[in-house]
Amino acid sequence: MQAIDSKVETYINKYMDLWNFYGVVQVIQKDKVLFENSYGYANIEFGMKNDMNSRFSTASISKQFTAFAIMTLHEKHMLDIDKSARLYLPNDLKIDDSITIHHLLSHTSGLYNFYNFEDDFFAGYNKTDYSRNDFFRRYVDKKPVKPPGTAYDYNNSNYNLLAWVIEHVSGEKYEEYIRNNIFLPLNMMSSDVDDGCKTIKNRANNYVYDFGEIIKCPYYNEKFSIGAGAIISTCEDLYKWYVCLRDGKLLSKETYTRFFNVNKNNYSYGLEHHHVYGTDRYSHGGDHLGISTYIQYYFDEDICIIILSNNESINQYKLGNDLSDTLHHVNVEDPIKHEEFPIEESKLRGYCGTYLKDKIQVELINGKLYFTRFAGNLHIEIYPVGEGLFARRYCDQIHPYRIAENEEGKMSFFGYIKN
């Protein structure tokens, strides 16, 4: 019988043969490395390849650190997570009194969610100079769209606010509090908070595809991600963090119980919880321009899976889940790409047009179809995989885009009607 670590390696090798992955993968069980490898470039311009010491943007994996920092303040009686968050925010950042710290931690605040196509946050605002108060007024300071505690809605605003709570209550900058209360005690010396300005040694740059060519990731101001993202780390440091959670370091048992308590939609605090393979899995992913990350923790079986990428070629969730299946002796099919579905160029033209000005446009250029973003500054090649179904050419997209006629016979993409 093939050893489990050999099965893991075989699957990963087959997967990587399909995609031009930049990043690292590490699988550890009972402190034994079952698999680890690095791929692609950390910096194309200088020919620097990724290695296991490369430092990656972790995107929303960062949320668990923000949540944990809040729990340290709760344990020190510097705040009460069941009380109104308004009590722990400065006067110029006040939100609805009914929203508690718990609501922010569990994504049940009901706050308006600006992570959509209509708002101009990703199209332009997050590329501007950062002003916390202006950011708050424009995107966060709105009445809850749902009563707090009634519904789950994953919303980065919740964790932006938690970062500001940490700063106000502790009197330290967010990055200082995280460093002093998590990174330094755990000897996570390669972890940091990226403010978009500091130089970070061994940091992997983020890349995307434009017209099928690898380019630098379009600029965005990382300060807007503080609390919800922005943490830089390595596999080694993230494993130290896993051990902290596994062994109950830094916090009391009672506080850990609350930290891991499962709320609406299987969300704990900065981690998702699912009961699979007869055991508990805690996990979280991260997606941003040029970033694809995913972690899985199985504390009872002492398994830690870490996937960090500085491009968008893989589906980190599929890879992570297939690795988990392999580790739990579930048969996993060999990875494949979507087969291209032949469509005449004249018919492809019917999908072209503007679905949302400067945000969603489909163009046919030199016989190839592109999903065009950011006012025409990023061209993502898509190809037909069925009638009205399209997949990204250079990314492992499990669920293809659907561009099809609605009931009124008008072309629709992401729910938007072609102009």
Secondary structure, 3 states (H helix, E strand, C coil): CCCHHHHHHHHHHHHHHHCCCCEEEEEEECCEEEEEEEECEEECCCCEECCCCCEEECHHHHHHHHHHHHHHHHHCCCCCCCCEHHHHCCHHHCCCCCCEHHHHHCCCCCCCCCCCCCCCCCCCHHHCCCCHHHHHHHHHCCCCCCCCCCCCCCCHHHHHHHHHHHHHHHCCCHHHHHHHHHHCCCCCCCCEECCCCCCCCCECCCEEEECCEEEECCCCCHHHHECCECEEECHHHHHHHHHHHHHCCCCCHHHHHHHHCCCHHHECCCCEEEEECCEEEEEEEEEECCEEEEEEEECCCCEEEEEEECCCCCCHHHHHHHHHHHHCCCCCCCCCCCCCCCCCHHHHHHHCEEEECCCEEEEEECCEEEEEECCCCEEEEEEEEECCEEEECCCCCCCCEEEEECCCCCEEECCEECC
